[in-house]
Amino acid sequence: MNAQDLKSNTIQNGWGVYRHIRLDKNEPFYIGIFKDKYRPYSKKYRNKAWLGVLNKSEYEVEILFENLTKEQAIDKEKEFICLYGRKDLNTGCLYNMTDGGEGANNIIYSKERNKKISNTLKGKKFNSERKHNSMLGQKNRIKLEVDNIQYNSLRECAKALNTTHKTIKERCLNDKFNNYNFI
């Protein structure tokens, strides 16, 4: 059965989890989730390390789970990435750049990339309205309450209390500071 037949015969509905196995070492090198039945077989939008494996080896696609909810697929992806470990963190064999799920959680960026972005932003001035809107637009902000005052983010709270967001987070996690609470 060729790849096209396999694609049309395997995936039904819902979300799923797949892994790519490099055939020269017979080990997984990528774990991913999909909603679109073509994603596990696609070579588009892959990181450089993933593409580098193609220069060295053929690979096989294995569908691990299908017909899952989005949350179940994300949980399974995270579980498998944790199980196999990531190359960029020197914990395993996967070329995944994040811990799984949506977004760039625990992604490791190169120094060259960070320097390039830094140089692009040097000298630019952003007005306070833009800064505020940018801060409010971020997903997954940690909301908290300190002394019965609610804050939309650690950064907002830290600014109001004239300290760092790291200090605020540590106080919320420390039992000694009963007036610092995550909402």
Secondary structure, 3 states (H helix, E strand, C coil): CCHHHHHHHHCCCCEEEEEEEECCCCEEEEEEEECCCCHHHCCCCCCHHHHHHHHHCCEEEEEEEEEECHHHHHHHHHHHHHHHCECCCCCCCECCCCCCCCCCCCCCCCHHHHHHHHHHHCCCCCCHHHHHHHHHHCCCCCCEEECCEEECCHHHHHHHHCCCHHHHHHHHHCCCCCCEEEC
